[in-house]
Amino acid sequence: MGLTVTALGNAGVRLENAAGVVYIDPLFHFTPGVGGRPHLDAAGITDADLILVTHAHGDHLDPVKTLAALARTGAVLVGPESVTDQFRNRIPSNKVVTLEPPERQKPPARESTTVRGIGVAALRTYHGRGHNSYLLEMDGIRILHDADNERTQPYDLDALGKIDALFLCPWQGSGAGQFVDRLKPGKWLLIHMTEEEIALHRRGRFLPPIVDPAPESVVALYGGESIDLP
């Protein structure tokens, strides 16, 4: 049990506990004003079991650096087809898992698997085609990384179940405050923020203008900062 979370810039996170080491959107292109700067380069990833990519936008995926990290670590890549197609025939086929929830179903449609003992469910959420949020189970810890999802309202809370750690973008109009209030996660962590926005958050001036209600006990980490969850 327990989980160590390390922020990697923008929506990137590193998750580690007894189940293994998972990276989500760790290597990406910096886009000023859109999100934080990358904390890692490919050489900084030495211990990955899984590398999950939420979607193929440049502020979430640098294919060249990600390929180098996959080759170095032997990690399994998980992503929607628009991501995994970029790595076909470049890494062994047993190291690529495509999770593409069906578009014909109303979001958030789900497709699930288990990779190296870690439960991974891709949830098709609202940010263009080929966008996955991820629900993970790591040694009894349940984690929802909501990527760039712009609409939390369609989530079925009973289907999600208990969430120990929620990574959520505080988009205007996403219903983030109401979602957190309804879901009651063990810990809510902000992602997809610039360094300037994190600084505002730490002065209590970021969430109130854009999130109503603004839940208490919210964590926003600069790239490289870590937090341990029970």
VOLO-594759 format. One line per 4 residues: their letters; for each residue x, y, z of N, C-alpha, C. Coordinates in pm, 1 decimal. Layout:
A	X/Y/Z/X/Y/Z/X/Y/Z ~ ...
//
This chain:
MGLT	84.7/-118.6/0.0/0.0/0.0/0.0/88.2/123.5/0.0 ~ 26.2/240.8/2.8/100.3/364.3/-3.0/140.8/396.0/-145.3 ~ 166.6/523.0/-171.5/198.5/566.4/-306.6/284.5/691.5/-299.8 ~ 394.4/691.4/-375.3/475.4/811.2/-390.6/445.6/872.1/-526.1
VTAL	406.5/999.1/-525.6/371.8/1073.2/-646.2/478.1/1179.0/-669.8 ~ 532.8/1183.3/-790.1/627.5/1286.6/-829.0/574.5/1357.5/-952.4 ~ 568.0/1490.1/-946.9/523.7/1569.0/-1060.9/637.2/1581.9/-1161.3 ~ 601.9/1577.8/-1289.4/700.8/1581.9/-1396.9/680.6/1700.9/-1490.4
GNAG	597.0/1795.9/-1450.4/565.0/1907.9/-1536.6/439.8/1880.3/-1617.5 ~ 362.3/1986.0/-1641.9/235.6/1977.4/-1713.4/148.3/1866.9/-1652.1 ~ 103.4/1768.8/-1729.8/20.1/1661.4/-1675.0/101.0/1538.2/-1639.2 ~ 234.0/1546.4/-1646.2/318.5/1429.9/-1622.9/333.1/1396.2/-1475.8
VRLE	323.3/1267.3/-1444.1/342.9/1220.5/-1306.8/416.1/1086.2/-1308.2 ~ 485.3/1061.5/-1199.6/547.7/931.5/-1172.9/481.5/875.0/-1049.0 ~ 438.0/749.5/-1056.1/370.3/681.5/-946.4/450.5/558.5/-907.4 ~ 476.4/543.0/-778.6/553.5/427.0/-733.8/497.2/374.4/-604.2
NAAG	476.7/244.1/-600.1/451.9/171.8/-475.1/493.2/27.3/-495.6 ~ 446.0/-62.4/-410.5/490.4/-201.3/-417.8/454.2/-267.6/-550.4 ~ 353.9/-214.0/-621.4/312.4/-273.4/-748.6/411.3/-245.6/-860.2 ~ 485.0/-134.9/-850.9/579.0/-100.0/-956.4/588.4/49.9/-975.8
VVYI	640.8/88.3/-1090.9/661.6/229.0/-1125.0/587.5/259.2/-1255.2 ~ 500.0/356.1/-1249.3/419.2/396.1/-1364.2/444.9/543.5/-1393.7 ~ 469.5/574.2/-1519.9/479.7/712.1/-1566.3/359.7/743.0/-1654.0 ~ 302.9/861.6/-1636.8/193.5/906.9/-1721.5/234.9/1038.8/-1785.9
DPLF	231.3/1044.8/-1917.6/266.7/1165.3/-1994.8/398.3/1227.6/-1946.8 ~ 504.6/1148.0/-1935.1/626.2/1201.7/-1872.3/713.0/1287.2/-1962.9 ~ 707.2/1263.2/-2095.5/799.2/1328.8/-2188.8/716.7/1399.6/-2295.9 ~ 734.7/1530.9/-2306.2/646.9/1610.2/-2391.2/718.8/1738.0/-2434.4
HFTP	657.8/1807.7/-2527.2/711.0/1934.6/-2574.9/655.7/2048.6/-2489.6 ~ 740.0/2140.8/-2452.8/695.8/2255.6/-2375.1/623.3/2354.5/-2464.8 ~ 502.9/2392.1/-2423.3/424.3/2492.3/-2494.5/398.2/2607.9/-2398.8 ~ 465.0/2721.0/-2414.5/448.9/2832.5/-2319.8/302.8/2872.3/-2303.3
GVGG	263.9/2891.9/-2177.6/129.1/2933.8/-2146.2/27.8/2823.2/-2139.1 ~ 66.1/2703.3/-2183.9/-27.6/2590.3/-2184.9/-8.4/2500.8/-2064.0 ~ 115.3/2478.7/-2025.4/142.8/2392.8/-1910.4/286.3/2408.1/-1866.6 ~ 322.2/2333.4/-1762.6/455.8/2344.9/-1707.0/563.4/2286.8/-1797.0
RPHL	685.6/2323.0/-1767.6/800.7/2273.0/-1842.7/828.3/2127.6/-1807.0 ~ 883.7/2049.4/-1900.5/921.3/1911.4/-1868.8/1026.9/1907.1/-1758.5 ~ 1009.1/1815.1/-1666.5/1108.3/1798.5/-1560.3/1215.8/1698.2/-1599.0 ~ 1182.7/1604.0/-1688.1/1273.4/1496.7/-1724.8/1311.4/1505.1/-1871.5
DAAG	1427.3/1448.0/-1904.1/1451.7/1407.1/-2041.6/1450.1/1254.1/-2042.9 ~ 1471.1/1193.9/-2158.1/1458.8/1048.6/-2168.4/1555.2/976.0/-2076.0 ~ 1674.2/1030.9/-2056.2/1773.4/965.9/-1971.0/1730.9/963.2/-1825.3 ~ 1636.5/1047.5/-1788.7/1590.5/1051.1/-1650.3/1494.2/940.6/-1613.8
ITDA	1447.2/864.9/-1712.6/1356.6/752.9/-1686.4/1437.2/624.7/-1694.6 ~ 1463.9/564.9/-1580.8/1549.0/446.3/-1575.0/1479.3/324.9/-1515.6 ~ 1358.3/343.1/-1463.9/1299.0/237.8/-1380.6/1151.7/213.8/-1409.8 ~ 1104.3/240.6/-1529.4/960.9/233.0/-1557.7/915.0/90.0/-1583.9
DLIL	802.1/53.0/-1524.5/730.9/-67.8/-1563.7/630.3/-37.4/-1674.2 ~ 557.5/71.7/-1657.7/459.9/115.2/-1757.0/481.2/262.3/-1787.4 ~ 463.5/298.8/-1914.6/454.2/439.1/-1954.6/319.0/455.4/-2022.8 ~ 232.5/532.4/-1961.1/99.6/558.5/-2014.5/98.6/696.3/-2079.2
VTHA	35.1/705.3/-2195.9/19.2/833.2/-2263.9/-130.0/855.3/-2286.0 ~ -177.6/971.6/-2246.1/-321.5/997.6/-2251.4/-369.5/1029.1/-2391.9 ~ -287.9/1103.0/-2470.3/-325.7/1137.0/-2608.3/-202.9/1193.0/-2678.8 ~ -215.7/1214.5/-2807.4/-98.7/1240.8/-2890.6/-63.1/1388.1/-2903.9
HGDH	-128.1/1476.9/-2829.7/-93.7/1618.6/-2838.9/49.4/1640.9/-2788.9 ~ 117.7/1737.6/-2850.0/258.3/1757.9/-2820.7/289.4/1794.9/-2678.6 ~ 195.1/1856.6/-2607.1/221.1/1890.7/-2467.2/198.5/1771.9/-2373.7 ~ 176.2/1652.6/-2433.7/164.3/1529.2/-2356.3/256.1/1418.6/-2408.3
LDPV	308.7/1434.7/-2529.0/388.9/1327.8/-2588.2/498.7/1385.0/-2676.7 ~ 622.5/1346.9/-2644.7/736.7/1364.6/-2734.1/775.0/1223.9/-2779.8 ~ 739.8/1184.0/-2903.1/762.4/1045.3/-2945.4/909.2/1004.5/-2944.3 ~ 998.7/1093.2/-2982.5/1140.7/1058.5/-2989.6/1195.3/1028.5/-2850.6
KTLA	1168.1/1115.1/-2756.3/1216.9/1093.1/-2620.3/1149.0/972.2/-2556.3 ~ 1020.5/955.2/-2584.0/949.1/841.0/-2526.8/1004.7/709.6/-2581.0 ~ 1035.3/705.5/-2709.6/1095.3/585.3/-2767.0/1227.8/552.5/-2698.6 ~ 1308.6/653.7/-2673.1/1436.2/630.7/-2605.6/1415.0/576.2/-2464.8
ALAR	1316.1/627.7/-2392.5/1288.4/579.0/-2256.8/1236.5/435.9/-2259.6 ~ 1153.2/403.2/-2357.9/1102.9/266.1/-2369.8/1216.4/169.1/-2399.6 ~ 1306.2/206.8/-2488.6/1418.5/119.7/-2523.5/1510.3/98.4/-2404.5 ~ 1532.1/202.2/-2326.1/1623.8/192.9/-2212.3/1566.3/107.0/-2100.0
TGAV	1436.2/120.0/-2073.2/1378.2/56.7/-1955.4/1309.4/-75.8/-1983.6 ~ 1269.6/-100.3/-2109.2/1188.8/-218.0/-2138.0/1046.9/-205.2/-2087.7 ~ 1003.9/-82.2/-2058.7/868.2/-59.4/-2009.8/765.7/-92.9/-2116.5 ~ 643.6/-118.4/-2072.7/529.9/-138.3/-2162.7/463.8/-3.6/-2186.0
LVGP	438.3/28.8/-2312.1/368.9/151.3/-2348.9/220.0/123.5/-2359.0 ~ 139.9/210.5/-2298.5/-5.8/200.1/-2305.6/-60.2/333.6/-2354.8 ~ -150.3/328.4/-2452.5/-210.3/451.4/-2501.9/-318.5/423.6/-2602.7 ~ -388.5/527.4/-2647.5/-484.2/510.6/-2756.1/-411.6/484.0/-2886.7
ESVT	-485.0/445.2/-2988.2/-423.5/404.9/-3114.9/-341.4/516.9/-3177.6 ~ -387.1/641.8/-3163.9/-313.1/753.5/-3221.8/-174.5/768.3/-3160.7 ~ -156.4/716.1/-3040.6/-25.0/715.4/-2974.8/52.7/590.6/-3011.7 ~ -7.2/473.8/-2990.1/68.4/349.9/-3005.6/108.7/323.8/-3149.9
DQFR	31.4/375.2/-3246.9/69.8/357.9/-3386.9/205.8/420.4/-3417.2 ~ 243.6/520.4/-3340.9/372.1/586.2/-3363.8/490.3/499.7/-3320.3 ~ 462.3/391.6/-3247.0/569.3/306.6/-3194.4/566.6/165.3/-3251.6 ~ 467.6/133.8/-3334.6/460.2/1.9/-3395.9/585.4/-22.5/-3479.9
NRIP	638.2/-144.1/-3469.0/758.4/-186.6/-3541.8/884.4/-113.8/-3497.2 ~ 873.5/-37.5/-3389.9/990.9/32.1/-3337.0/1031.3/-23.7/-3200.1 ~ 936.3/-89.3/-3133.4/964.1/-162.3/-3009.7/890.2/-295.6/-3020.1 ~ 928.5/-397.4/-2942.4/862.5/-528.0/-2953.0/711.1/-516.7/-2935.7
SNKV	638.8/-596.5/-3011.3/493.0/-587.4/-3009.8/434.3/-618.9/-2872.6 ~ 504.6/-700.8/-2792.9/453.0/-732.8/-2660.1/477.9/-621.0/-2559.8 ~ 539.0/-511.6/-2605.9/562.9/-396.6/-2518.8/472.0/-279.2/-2554.8 ~ 370.2/-305.0/-2637.3/276.2/-200.6/-2678.2/134.0/-249.8/-2652.2
VTLE	57.0/-173.6/-2577.4/-82.5/-207.3/-2548.9/-169.6/-89.1/-2591.4 ~ -258.8/-114.8/-2685.6/-352.7/-12.0/-2729.2/-483.4/-26.8/-2653.4 ~ -524.4/80.7/-2588.2/-654.8/85.4/-2522.9/-734.8/195.6/-2591.0 ~ -837.2/156.1/-2661.4/-916.4/248.4/-2742.9/-1063.8/224.3/-2712.5
PPER	-1117.1/286.4/-2607.8/-1259.5/267.2/-2576.9/-1346.9/303.9/-2695.5 ~ -1454.2/229.7/-2717.6/-1533.1/247.2/-2840.0/-1600.3/383.6/-2848.4 ~ -1587.2/446.3/-2964.0/-1647.4/578.3/-2984.5/-1799.3/570.3/-2993.2 ~ -1851.6/454.7/-3029.7/-1996.6/444.5/-3046.2/-2068.8/449.9/-2911.9
QKPP	-1996.3/428.6/-2802.2/-2056.7/436.9/-2670.6/-2042.1/578.8/-2616.6 ~ -2140.0/620.1/-2540.2/-2135.4/752.3/-2480.1/-2021.1/759.5/-2379.5 ~ -1938.2/863.9/-2386.2/-1829.0/876.5/-2288.2/-1884.2/886.5/-2146.2 ~ -1810.6/836.7/-2048.4/-1677.7/776.7/-2062.2/-1683.8/624.9/-2082.0
ARES	-1678.5/579.8/-2207.3/-1663.9/437.6/-2237.0/-1532.1/387.2/-2178.5 ~ -1525.1/256.1/-2151.3/-1408.7/201.9/-2080.0/-1353.9/79.8/-2151.7 ~ -1220.7/67.1/-2150.5/-1154.3/-55.0/-2193.9/-1043.6/-83.3/-2093.4 ~ -1037.6/-206.3/-2044.7/-949.5/-237.3/-1932.2/-857.0/-353.1/-1962.6
TTVR	-745.3/-357.1/-1892.5/-651.1/-467.8/-1900.4/-568.3/-467.5/-1773.2 ~ -484.4/-568.3/-1760.5/-386.4/-574.7/-1651.5/-249.5/-591.6/-1714.2 ~ -157.2/-505.5/-1678.3/-22.5/-509.1/-1733.2/75.8/-515.7/-1617.1 ~ 153.6/-624.1/-1614.2/253.2/-643.4/-1508.5/191.2/-630.7/-1369.0
GIGV	69.7/-683.9/-1355.7/2.6/-685.8/-1226.5/-65.3/-556.5/-1188.0 ~ -61.3/-456.5/-1275.6/-123.7/-327.6/-1248.0/-250.2/-315.8/-1332.7 ~ -361.9/-288.1/-1267.9/-487.2/-271.5/-1340.2/-492.1/-136.4/-1409.9 ~ -522.4/-138.6/-1538.3/-527.1/-15.8/-1618.7/-660.5/-12.5/-1693.3
AALR	-738.8/89.6/-1667.4/-862.6/112.3/-1741.7/-852.1/245.5/-1813.0 ~ -872.1/243.7/-1944.5/-876.9/366.6/-2022.2/-1021.9/411.6/-2030.8 ~ -1046.0/537.0/-2002.2/-1179.0/596.2/-2007.9/-1179.6/701.6/-2118.6 ~ -1265.9/684.9/-2216.9/-1272.8/784.7/-2324.0/-1341.6/909.5/-2270.4
TYHG	-1267.3/1017.5/-2263.1/-1321.3/1140.9/-2209.0/-1306.7/1254.0/-2309.9 ~ -1355.0/1370.5/-2275.1/-1378.8/1478.4/-2370.4/-1256.1/1567.5/-2391.1 ~ -1184.0/1543.1/-2501.0/-1076.4/1632.7/-2544.0/-1035.5/1592.5/-2685.5 ~ -1129.2/1588.7/-2772.9/-1102.1/1543.9/-2908.1/-1096.8/1392.2/-2916.3
RGHN	-1068.3/1341.5/-3036.8/-1063.3/1197.3/-3057.7/-934.6/1140.4/-2998.0 ~ -942.0/1014.1/-2957.5/-823.1/946.1/-2909.1/-769.7/1001.7/-2779.9 ~ -858.8/1037.8/-2688.1/-817.0/1092.3/-2559.0/-858.7/996.9/-2447.8 ~ -760.9/948.0/-2370.8/-787.2/858.4/-2259.0/-759.1/927.3/-2126.7
SYLL	-852.7/915.9/-2033.4/-819.9/929.0/-1892.4/-789.6/787.4/-1843.0 ~ -715.9/776.0/-1732.3/-675.9/642.6/-1685.0/-716.7/620.9/-1539.8 ~ -776.0/504.1/-1516.4/-806.8/457.0/-1382.6/-713.9/340.2/-1353.5 ~ -628.1/355.8/-1253.7/-527.2/255.2/-1221.2/-554.3/194.7/-1085.0
EMDG	-515.5/67.9/-1071.4/-513.3/4.9/-939.4/-374.0/-51.2/-917.3 ~ -305.3/4.5/-816.6/-167.7/-32.9/-786.3/-160.0/-76.9/-640.7 ~ -157.2/-207.6/-619.3/-145.5/-261.9/-483.9/-253.7/-205.0/-392.0 ~ -376.8/-204.7/-442.9/-489.7/-160.1/-361.5/-514.1/-10.9/-363.0
IRIL	-426.1/67.5/-424.2/-444.6/212.1/-437.5/-510.6/240.3/-571.5 ~ -620.7/315.2/-568.4/-696.0/345.9/-690.2/-670.6/492.1/-728.8 ~ -628.2/510.9/-853.4/-581.1/640.3/-902.1/-658.0/675.5/-1027.9 ~ -708.9/798.5/-1036.1/-771.3/848.0/-1158.2/-690.4/966.7/-1208.7
HDAD	-628.9/949.3/-1326.3/-559.1/1058.0/-1394.0/-651.6/1104.4/-1505.5 ~ -706.2/1225.5/-1490.7/-813.8/1269.0/-1579.2/-764.0/1347.5/-1699.3 ~ -631.6/1353.3/-1718.0/-572.1/1409.0/-1839.4/-630.6/1545.7/-1871.3 ~ -671.8/1566.9/-1997.0/-725.4/1695.5/-2041.4/-877.7/1694.5/-2048.5
NERT	-941.3/1608.0/-1974.6/-1086.4/1595.9/-1979.8/-1153.3/1731.0/-1950.6 ~ -1240.6/1771.5/-2040.8/-1307.4/1901.3/-2028.7/-1447.7/1891.8/-1969.8 ~ -1493.3/1768.9/-1942.6/-1628.7/1750.7/-1888.9/-1627.9/1636.4/-1788.5 ~ -1628.2/1668.9/-1661.0/-1635.0/1564.5/-1557.7/-1778.8/1523.1/-1528.2
QPYD	-1874.9/1601.8/-1572.8/-2014.1/1576.0/-1535.6/-2064.6/1437.7/-1576.9 ~ -2021.9/1380.3/-1694.2/-2076.9/1249.6/-1733.8/-2028.7/1131.2/-1650.4 ~ -1930.0/1148.3/-1565.3/-1879.7/1034.6/-1489.7/-1989.0/972.3/-1403.8 ~ -1993.3/839.4/-1404.6/-2078.1/761.1/-1315.0/-1994.7/730.0/-1190.6
LDAL	-2027.1/792.2/-1079.0/-1944.5/776.9/-959.6/-1945.8/634.1/-908.0 ~ -2058.4/564.3/-923.0/-2062.9/424.9/-879.3/-1968.1/339.8/-963.0 ~ -1959.5/367.8/-1092.8/-1868.8/292.8/-1178.8/-1723.1/323.6/-1147.5 ~ -1693.7/446.6/-1109.1/-1556.4/481.5/-1072.2/-1515.4/415.9/-941.8
GKID	-1605.5/413.3/-845.2/-1572.3/357.9/-714.3/-1484.6/452.3/-633.8 ~ -1425.4/398.9/-529.6/-1341.6/478.3/-439.8/-1212.6/518.6/-510.6 ~ -1177.4/646.6/-504.6/-1055.2/697.8/-565.4/-965.0/752.0/-454.7 ~ -844.2/697.4/-448.3/-750.0/741.6/-344.8/-671.9/865.0/-387.8
ALFL	-642.4/877.1/-515.7/-567.7/992.1/-566.7/-627.6/1033.3/-699.9 ~ -667.5/1159.5/-710.1/-729.2/1213.9/-830.8/-638.9/1321.7/-888.1 ~ -599.1/1305.0/-1014.5/-522.3/1405.6/-1086.9/-617.4/1472.8/-1185.3 ~ -638.6/1601.6/-1167.2/-746.9/1668.1/-1237.5/-704.2/1805.8/-1286.2
CPWQ	-739.1/1837.9/-1411.1/-720.2/1972.7/-1463.9/-836.8/2060.2/-1418.1 ~ -809.7/2177.7/-1366.9/-918.6/2264.6/-1320.7/-974.3/2352.4/-1431.9 ~ -1009.8/2290.1/-1547.0/-1062.8/2368.1/-1658.6/-1189.2/2441.4/-1618.0 ~ -1205.2/2562.4/-1669.6/-1332.9/2630.9/-1654.1/-1439.0/2554.3/-1732.0
GSGA	-1551.2/2531.1/-1669.3/-1659.8/2459.5/-1735.2/-1653.4/2309.5/-1721.0 ~ -1542.8/2256.6/-1665.3/-1531.0/2111.1/-1652.2/-1611.5/2056.7/-1534.7 ~ -1655.1/2144.2/-1446.2/-1725.0/2097.5/-1326.7/-1632.1/2036.1/-1224.9 ~ -1506.3/2079.2/-1223.1/-1406.4/2016.7/-1135.8/-1444.9/2024.8/-989.2
GQFV	-1490.6/2141.6/-944.9/-1524.3/2155.8/-804.0/-1637.2/2064.5/-761.6 ~ -1743.3/2060.5/-842.0/-1855.8/1973.0/-811.3/-1815.6/1826.3/-817.6 ~ -1728.5/1792.4/-913.1/-1682.1/1654.4/-926.5/-1607.9/1610.0/-801.9 ~ -1516.2/1692.5/-755.0/-1441.6/1658.7/-634.1/-1535.6/1649.0/-514.8
DRLK	-1630.9/1740.5/-506.2/-1725.7/1740.3/-394.7/-1808.6/1613.4/-393.3 ~ -1843.9/1562.8/-513.0/-1923.7/1440.4/-522.7/-1838.8/1315.4/-504.5 ~ -1719.5/1315.4/-563.9/-1635.0/1196.7/-563.1/-1568.5/1172.8/-428.8 ~ -1529.7/1283.0/-363.1/-1460.3/1276.0/-234.6/-1336.2/1185.3/-240.5
PGKW	-1241.5/1219.3/-328.6/-1119.0/1138.6/-336.2/-1034.6/1154.0/-211.2 ~ -947.3/1057.6/-188.8/-856.7/1068.6/-74.8/-767.6/1190.1/-85.7 ~ -719.9/1219.8/-206.8/-636.0/1336.9/-231.0/-660.9/1385.2/-373.1 ~ -672.8/1519.6/-387.1/-688.4/1580.6/-518.6/-561.1/1654.9/-551.9
LLIH	-503.3/1623.3/-667.5/-380.8/1687.9/-712.8/-406.3/1755.9/-846.4 ~ -366.7/1882.1/-857.0/-384.5/1958.1/-979.6/-277.1/1922.0/-1080.9 ~ -316.6/1913.2/-1207.0/-222.5/1891.4/-1316.6/-251.4/1990.7/-1427.8 ~ -162.8/1990.8/-1528.5/-175.4/2078.1/-1645.0/-174.0/2225.6/-1603.5
MTEE	-76.8/2261.3/-1522.0/-62.5/2398.3/-1474.7/75.6/2451.1/-1509.6 ~ 83.0/2580.4/-1538.6/212.7/2644.1/-1555.7/274.4/2668.7/-1418.7 ~ 404.7/2697.1/-1417.5/470.9/2729.8/-1291.1/407.9/2853.7/-1228.7 ~ 367.0/2949.5/-1312.3/304.4/3071.9/-1260.5/170.0/3039.4/-1194.4
EIAL	95.5/2946.3/-1252.7/-33.5/2908.7/-1193.7/-13.5/2835.0/-1061.6 ~ 88.5/2749.9/-1053.3/116.8/2682.2/-926.9/152.3/2784.4/-819.5 ~ 231.4/2885.0/-855.5/265.8/2989.8/-759.2/140.6/3063.1/-711.2 ~ 49.2/3092.9/-802.7/-76.5/3155.9/-763.6/-156.1/3066.1/-669.5
HRRG	-159.0/2936.6/-701.8/-232.4/2842.4/-616.4/-177.5/2842.5/-474.4 ~ -47.2/2846.9/-462.1/12.5/2842.8/-328.4/-12.5/2971.8/-250.0 ~ -51.8/3076.0/-319.2/-92.0/3199.3/-250.9/-244.0/3207.3/-235.6 ~ -313.7/3098.4/-272.4/-458.4/3093.7/-257.5/-534.3/3178.1/-357.7
RFLP	-472.3/3205.3/-471.9/-533.1/3297.1/-567.9/-562.6/3232.7/-702.8 ~ -544.9/3102.7/-716.4/-567.3/3039.4/-847.0/-706.5/2979.9/-859.9 ~ -746.1/2893.2/-767.7/-871.6/2820.1/-782.3/-997.1/2905.4/-766.3 ~ -1004.7/2997.0/-668.6/-1133.4/3066.2/-645.3/-1196.4/3130.6/-768.6
PIVD	-1121.0/3191.3/-862.0/-1188.8/3252.2/-977.2/-1241.5/3152.4/-1079.7 ~ -1194.6/3026.6/-1076.2/-1229.5/2934.1/-1185.2/-1299.1/2807.5/-1139.3 ~ -1295.3/2775.1/-1011.0/-1354.8/2650.6/-962.1/-1453.0/2684.2/-850.5 ~ -1577.7/2644.4/-869.6/-1681.0/2670.2/-769.9/-1761.0/2542.3/-749.5
PAPE	-1756.8/2482.4/-629.8/-1676.0/2526.3/-515.2/-1529.3/2489.1/-532.9 ~ -1441.3/2559.3/-462.3/-1299.0/2527.7/-463.4/-1268.3/2440.5/-341.8 ~ -1250.6/2309.6/-361.5/-1228.9/2220.1/-247.3/-1101.5/2255.2/-170.7 ~ -1100.8/2219.9/-44.6/-983.5/2242.5/38.4/-884.9/2126.8/21.8
SVVA	-766.2/2146.6/76.6/-662.5/2042.2/81.0/-623.0/1995.1/-59.1 ~ -608.9/2089.1/-149.6/-568.8/2058.2/-286.1/-417.7/2073.6/-297.5 ~ -352.4/1982.2/-370.5/-207.6/1983.9/-386.2/-172.9/2017.1/-529.8 ~ -79.1/2108.3/-548.9/-20.6/2134.2/-680.3/130.6/2130.8/-663.3
LYGG	197.6/2047.1/-741.4/341.2/2025.0/-726.2/416.7/2081.5/-845.7 ~ 528.4/2146.7/-816.3/621.5/2182.0/-922.7/689.7/2054.7/-973.2 ~ 737.6/2058.5/-1097.9/812.2/1945.7/-1150.9/927.8/1907.6/-1061.6 ~ 936.0/1779.8/-1027.0/1039.9/1729.7/-938.5/997.5/1716.0/-794.4
ESID	889.8/1781.4/-755.1/840.0/1768.3/-617.7/760.0/1638.6/-602.5 ~ 764.1/1583.3/-482.9/697.1/1455.3/-454.6/609.7/1467.5/-330.0 ~ 515.0/1375.5/-321.4/430.7/1365.0/-204.0/404.0/1216.9/-180.9 ~ 402.1/1174.4/-55.2/369.1/1037.4/-19.0/226.3/1030.1/29.8
LP	149.1/938.3/-28.9/10.6/918.1/11.5/0.3/786.3/87.1 ~ -81.3/782.3/192.0/-91.5/658.4/271.5/-159.3/545.6/195.0
//
